[in-house]
Amino acid sequence: MSVWWMVGAFALVLTPIILVHEIGHFVAARLSGIRVEEFGLGFPPRAVKLFESKGTLFSLNWIPLGGFVRPAGEDDPNVPNGLAAASKRARLFTLSAGAGANFLFAILIFWIAFMIGPSKLAVTITEVLPNSPAMAAGLETGDVILSVNGREAAGNQAIVVEEITGSAGRPVELVVLRNGEEVRLSVTPRLPGEYDAATDGPTGIKLASKPTGENESQGPVQAAVLSVANVIDVVWNTLRAPVLLVRGQISPSDARPVSVVGISQLAGQYAQETATRQDWFPILWFSAVISVALGFTNLLPIPALDGGRILFVLVEAIRGRRIEPEREGMVHLVGMLVLLGLMVLIIIQDIVNPIIPF
């Protein structure tokens, strides 16, 4: 996978997800009567001031990564119509609206993905090597493998490989599609040591999963149900990941945190899959998962994140008075420094030990 795939996929996936998050904050602030000083497209430094509307400066910034919202009086309750001066209900609504927008955006993307449906794939024989069991059995280039030993291939190469390698020295019954007709053949895979594994396989065929041009698309209602269910699944699996890790049910590599670098690597892989298969489902599915992950992460009760600020509002509601703004601001500042430090470490990890090897 080239760096260009990573960069392009990063812009395609993360930029709109982050922008949707900030739009959620912006709309909620406006509805709550909280003044927004600036809504920026991209991250500073500022490139140009676009226009002003209702006291909000709309700007275009040089770093093309989503955007940001700068509410008035974020930590100062003395600023009129500022965030800190708003009611507890208004602050909770505004702070949680970013994550809410991400969840709604994920439902929309999942819905579109399931309406389109993943492309059906066909396991196709791309080459039959000479003097091989496959040639002796009558297999031909272009044959589409429908089933192996009665097990449907369903466009999955792994099923075909599993059945063939597990039947070394014994006949394997194949059903292939050739020129629109089903053909039944029997091939006996060679035993290990009877062929050069570096250049050949047990039967002497090369395979590829190719799109058939057909989808397993869902209706609007069923797609909506699946969309909500998938959002819930992503959140639930994230919550129980530590328990599964302790139990040994998932590996540390599966539960490792990832930075924007790691997400870009994964996005690049899904973008390549989409381009290769001419199928929008993989990149749409991945985008929806990342949108849920971003929304969920921001709700964690960690200082400097939306969840950390929400926690202070909840503490204020319980104790009947707010924590001094100076102390709260210091907590968020320290939290931000810690998060930046962790982010640097995770970025280094994703560079030194990439999720997708180059």
C-alpha positions as CSV (number, residue, x, y, z in Angstrom):
1,M,0.0,0.0,0.0
2,S,1.5,3.4,-1.0
3,V,1.5,6.5,1.1
4,W,-0.8,8.1,-1.4
5,W,-3.5,5.6,-0.6
6,M,-3.1,6.5,3.1
7,V,-3.2,10.2,2.5
8,G,-6.2,10.0,0.1
9,A,-8.1,7.7,2.4
10,F,-7.3,9.9,5.4
11,A,-8.9,12.9,3.6
12,L,-11.9,10.8,2.4
13,V,-12.7,9.2,5.8
14,L,-11.5,11.3,8.7
15,T,-12.0,14.9,7.4
16,P,-15.8,14.6,7.0
17,I,-16.2,12.7,10.2
18,I,-14.3,15.4,12.3
19,L,-16.2,18.1,10.4
20,V,-19.6,16.5,11.3
21,H,-18.5,16.3,14.9
22,E,-17.8,20.1,15.0
23,I,-21.0,20.9,13.1
24,G,-22.9,19.0,15.9
25,H,-21.3,21.3,18.5
26,F,-22.0,24.4,16.4
27,V,-25.7,23.7,15.8
28,A,-26.3,22.8,19.4
29,A,-24.5,26.0,20.6
30,R,-26.6,28.1,18.3
31,L,-29.9,26.4,19.4
32,S,-28.9,27.0,23.0
33,G,-28.1,30.7,22.5
34,I,-24.4,30.2,23.1
35,R,-22.3,32.5,21.0
36,V,-19.7,30.9,18.7
37,E,-16.7,33.1,18.0
38,E,-15.3,31.0,15.2
39,F,-16.1,28.0,13.0
40,G,-13.1,26.9,11.2
41,L,-12.7,24.6,8.2
42,G,-9.5,22.8,8.8
43,F,-7.1,23.4,11.6
44,P,-5.0,26.6,12.2
45,P,-2.9,28.4,11.1
46,R,-5.7,30.4,9.4
47,A,-5.5,30.8,5.7
48,V,-8.3,33.2,5.1
49,K,-11.4,34.7,6.7
50,L,-14.4,33.6,4.7
51,F,-17.3,35.6,6.2
52,E,-19.1,36.6,9.4
53,S,-22.6,35.6,10.4
54,K,-24.5,36.3,13.7
55,G,-21.3,37.0,15.5
56,T,-19.4,33.9,14.2
57,L,-16.3,34.2,12.0
58,F,-16.1,31.4,9.4
59,S,-12.5,30.7,8.4
60,L,-10.5,28.5,6.1
61,N,-7.4,27.0,7.7
62,W,-4.2,25.5,6.3
63,I,-4.3,22.0,7.9
64,P,-7.0,20.1,6.0
65,L,-8.3,18.0,8.9
66,G,-12.0,18.5,9.6
67,G,-12.6,21.7,11.5
68,F,-13.1,23.3,14.9
69,V,-15.6,25.3,16.9
70,R,-14.5,28.1,19.3
71,P,-17.3,29.0,21.6
72,A,-17.2,32.3,23.5
73,G,-16.3,32.0,27.2
74,E,-15.5,28.3,27.1
75,D,-13.9,28.4,30.6
76,D,-15.1,31.8,31.8
77,P,-18.6,32.1,33.2
78,N,-18.3,35.9,33.2
79,V,-18.5,36.1,29.4
80,P,-22.1,36.9,28.3
81,N,-23.7,34.3,26.2
82,G,-20.6,32.1,26.6
83,L,-20.5,28.4,27.0
84,A,-19.5,28.4,30.7
85,A,-22.2,31.0,31.5
86,A,-24.9,28.8,29.9
87,S,-27.3,26.6,31.9
88,K,-26.3,23.1,32.8
89,R,-28.8,21.7,30.3
90,A,-27.5,23.9,27.5
91,R,-23.9,22.9,28.3
92,L,-24.7,19.2,28.4
93,F,-26.5,19.5,25.1
94,T,-23.7,21.4,23.4
95,L,-20.9,19.2,24.7
96,S,-22.6,16.0,23.8
97,A,-23.9,17.1,20.4
98,G,-20.6,16.4,18.7
99,A,-20.7,12.7,19.6
100,G,-24.4,12.6,18.9
101,A,-23.7,14.0,15.4
102,N,-21.1,11.2,14.9
103,F,-23.6,8.5,15.9
104,L,-26.2,9.9,13.6
105,F,-23.7,10.2,10.8
106,A,-22.6,6.6,11.3
107,I,-26.2,5.4,11.1
108,L,-26.6,7.3,7.8
109,I,-23.4,5.8,6.4
110,F,-24.3,2.3,7.5
111,W,-27.8,2.7,6.0
112,I,-26.3,3.7,2.7
113,A,-23.8,0.9,2.8
114,F,-26.5,-1.8,3.6
115,M,-28.8,-0.3,0.9
116,I,-26.0,-0.7,-1.6
117,G,-25.0,-4.0,-0.2
118,P,-21.5,-5.7,-0.5
119,S,-20.6,-6.8,-3.9
120,K,-20.9,-10.6,-4.5
121,L,-17.5,-12.1,-5.2
122,A,-16.6,-15.2,-7.2
123,V,-13.6,-17.4,-6.6
124,T,-12.1,-17.6,-10.1
125,I,-9.3,-19.7,-11.4
126,T,-6.8,-17.3,-13.0
127,E,-4.2,-19.9,-14.0
128,V,-3.8,-23.7,-14.3
129,L,-0.2,-24.8,-14.1
130,P,1.0,-27.4,-16.6
131,N,1.5,-31.0,-15.4
132,S,-0.6,-30.3,-12.3
133,P,-3.4,-32.3,-10.6
134,A,-5.8,-29.4,-11.7
135,M,-4.8,-29.8,-15.3
136,A,-5.2,-33.6,-15.1
137,A,-8.7,-33.1,-13.5
138,G,-9.8,-30.9,-16.4
139,L,-9.9,-27.5,-14.6
140,E,-9.6,-24.5,-16.8
141,T,-8.6,-20.8,-16.5
142,G,-11.8,-18.8,-16.0
143,D,-13.7,-21.5,-14.0
144,V,-15.6,-20.1,-11.1
145,I,-15.5,-22.4,-8.1
146,L,-19.0,-22.7,-6.6
147,S,-18.4,-25.4,-4.0
148,V,-15.7,-27.6,-2.6
149,N,-16.6,-31.0,-1.0
150,G,-20.2,-29.8,-0.8
151,R,-19.2,-26.6,1.0
152,E,-20.3,-23.4,-0.8
153,A,-17.3,-21.1,-1.7
154,A,-19.5,-18.0,-1.5
155,G,-16.7,-15.9,-3.1
156,N,-14.3,-16.7,-0.3
157,Q,-10.9,-17.9,-1.3
158,A,-10.1,-19.0,2.3
159,I,-12.9,-21.7,2.1
160,V,-11.4,-23.1,-1.1
161,V,-7.8,-23.1,0.3
162,E,-8.9,-24.6,3.6
163,E,-10.8,-27.5,2.0
164,I,-8.0,-28.3,-0.6
165,T,-5.1,-28.1,1.9
166,G,-7.0,-30.2,4.4
167,S,-7.6,-32.9,1.9
168,A,-4.0,-33.7,0.7
169,G,-3.8,-37.1,-0.9
170,R,-7.6,-37.5,-1.0
171,P,-10.0,-36.6,-3.8
172,V,-11.7,-33.2,-3.6
173,E,-15.1,-32.8,-5.3
174,L,-15.5,-29.4,-7.0
175,V,-18.4,-27.7,-8.7
176,V,-17.4,-25.0,-11.1
177,L,-19.3,-22.6,-13.3
178,R,-18.0,-22.7,-16.9
179,N,-19.7,-20.9,-19.8
180,G,-22.9,-20.6,-17.8
181,E,-23.1,-24.3,-16.9
182,E,-22.2,-26.2,-13.7
183,V,-19.4,-28.8,-14.1
184,R,-18.5,-31.4,-11.5
185,L,-14.9,-32.4,-11.2
186,S,-12.6,-34.3,-8.9
187,V,-9.0,-33.3,-8.1
188,T,-6.6,-34.9,-5.7
189,P,-4.3,-32.4,-4.0
190,R,-0.6,-33.4,-3.7
191,L,1.0,-34.1,-0.3
192,P,3.5,-31.7,1.2
193,G,6.9,-32.3,-0.4
194,E,5.5,-33.4,-3.7
195,Y,5.5,-29.8,-5.0
196,D,7.4,-26.6,-4.6
197,A,5.3,-24.5,-2.2
198,A,7.1,-21.3,-3.2
199,T,5.9,-21.4,-6.7
200,D,3.1,-23.9,-6.8
201,G,0.2,-25.2,-4.7
202,P,-1.3,-28.6,-3.8
203,T,-3.4,-28.6,-7.0
204,G,-1.5,-26.2,-9.3
205,I,-4.1,-23.4,-9.6
206,K,-4.0,-19.7,-8.9
207,L,-7.1,-18.0,-7.5
208,A,-8.6,-14.5,-7.4
209,S,-11.9,-13.2,-5.8
210,K,-13.6,-11.1,-8.5
211,P,-16.8,-9.1,-8.3
212,T,-19.8,-10.5,-10.1
213,G,-21.6,-7.2,-10.5
214,E,-24.4,-8.3,-8.2
215,N,-25.1,-7.1,-4.6
216,E,-26.9,-8.5,-1.5
217,S,-28.7,-5.3,-0.9
218,Q,-31.2,-4.6,1.8
219,G,-34.5,-2.7,1.8
220,P,-34.7,0.7,3.5
221,V,-36.3,-0.5,6.7
222,Q,-34.0,-3.5,7.1
223,A,-31.0,-1.4,6.3
224,A,-32.0,1.1,9.0
225,V,-32.4,-1.7,11.6
226,L,-29.0,-3.1,10.7
227,S,-27.5,0.4,10.9
228,V,-28.6,1.0,14.4
229,A,-27.6,-2.5,15.4
230,N,-24.1,-2.0,14.0
231,V,-23.6,1.3,15.9
232,I,-24.6,-0.5,19.1
233,D,-22.3,-3.4,18.3
234,V,-19.3,-1.1,17.8
235,V,-19.9,0.6,21.1
236,W,-20.5,-2.7,23.0
237,N,-17.4,-4.4,21.5
238,T,-15.3,-1.3,22.5
239,L,-16.6,-1.5,26.1
240,R,-15.9,-5.2,26.5
241,A,-12.5,-5.1,24.7
242,P,-10.6,-4.9,28.0
243,V,-12.4,-7.9,29.5
244,L,-11.9,-10.0,26.3
245,L,-8.2,-9.0,26.4
246,V,-7.8,-10.2,30.0
247,R,-9.6,-13.4,29.2
248,G,-7.3,-14.0,26.3
249,Q,-10.2,-14.0,23.8
250,I,-8.5,-11.2,21.7
251,S,-4.8,-10.5,21.2
252,P,-3.1,-7.3,22.4
253,S,-2.6,-6.3,18.8
254,D,-6.4,-6.4,18.2
255,A,-6.9,-4.1,21.2
256,R,-4.1,-1.7,20.7
257,P,-5.0,2.0,20.5
258,V,-4.3,3.6,17.1
259,S,-3.4,7.1,16.0
260,V,-4.4,9.0,12.9
261,V,-1.4,7.2,11.3
262,G,-2.9,3.8,12.1
263,I,-6.4,4.9,11.0
264,S,-4.9,6.1,7.7
265,Q,-3.3,2.8,7.2
266,L,-6.5,1.0,7.7
267,A,-8.4,3.5,5.6
268,G,-5.9,3.0,2.8
269,Q,-6.5,-0.7,2.9
270,Y,-10.3,-0.3,2.7
271,A,-10.0,2.3,0.0
272,Q,-7.8,-0.1,-2.1
273,E,-10.3,-2.9,-1.5
274,T,-13.1,-0.6,-2.7
275,A,-11.2,0.4,-5.8
276,T,-10.1,-3.2,-6.6
277,R,-13.6,-4.7,-6.2
278,Q,-15.4,-1.6,-7.5
279,D,-17.5,-1.9,-4.4
280,W,-18.3,1.1,-2.1
281,F,-19.3,-1.1,0.8
282,P,-15.8,-1.6,2.4
283,I,-14.9,2.1,2.7
284,L,-18.5,3.1,3.8
285,W,-18.5,0.4,6.5
286,F,-15.1,1.5,7.8
287,S,-16.1,5.2,7.8
288,A,-19.2,4.4,9.8
289,V,-17.1,2.4,12.4
290,I,-14.6,5.3,12.7
291,S,-17.4,7.8,13.2
292,V,-18.9,5.7,16.0
293,A,-15.4,5.3,17.6
294,L,-14.7,9.0,17.4
295,G,-18.0,9.9,19.0
296,F,-17.6,7.2,21.8
297,T,-14.1,8.2,22.6
298,N,-15.0,11.9,23.0
299,L,-17.7,10.9,25.6
300,L,-15.1,9.2,27.8
301,P,-14.7,11.1,31.1
302,I,-11.2,12.2,30.3
303,P,-10.1,15.9,31.0
304,A,-9.9,18.0,27.8
305,L,-12.4,15.7,26.0
306,D,-16.1,16.5,25.7
307,G,-16.7,13.7,28.2
308,G,-14.4,15.3,30.7
309,R,-16.2,18.6,30.5
310,I,-19.6,16.8,30.7
311,L,-18.3,15.1,34.0
312,F,-17.7,18.6,35.5
313,V,-21.2,19.6,34.6
314,L,-22.7,16.5,36.2
315,V,-20.6,17.0,39.4
316,E,-21.9,20.6,39.5
317,A,-25.5,19.3,39.3
318,I,-24.9,16.8,42.1
319,R,-23.1,19.2,44.5
320,G,-25.3,22.2,43.7
321,R,-22.5,24.6,42.8
322,R,-19.8,24.6,40.1
323,I,-16.1,23.9,40.6
324,E,-14.0,27.0,40.3
325,P,-13.4,27.8,36.6
326,E,-9.6,28.2,37.3
327,R,-9.4,24.7,38.8
328,E,-11.4,23.1,36.0
329,G,-9.4,24.9,33.4
330,M,-6.2,23.6,35.0
331,V,-7.5,20.0,35.0
332,H,-8.3,20.3,31.3
333,L,-4.9,21.8,30.5
334,V,-3.1,19.0,32.2
335,G,-5.4,16.5,30.6
336,M,-4.6,18.0,27.2
337,L,-0.9,17.8,27.7
338,V,-1.2,14.2,28.8
339,L,-3.3,13.3,25.8
340,L,-0.9,15.0,23.4
341,G,2.0,13.0,25.0
342,L,0.0,9.8,24.6
343,M,-0.8,10.7,21.0
344,V,2.8,11.2,20.1
345,L,3.7,7.8,21.6
346,I,0.9,6.1,19.7
347,I,1.9,7.8,16.5
348,I,5.5,6.5,17.0
349,Q,4.1,3.0,17.6
350,D,2.0,3.1,14.4
351,I,5.1,4.2,12.4
352,V,7.6,1.8,14.0
353,N,5.1,-1.1,14.1
354,P,2.5,-0.3,11.4
355,I,-0.9,-2.0,11.5
356,I,-0.7,-2.7,7.8
357,P,2.9,-3.7,6.9
358,F,4.3,-1.8,3.9
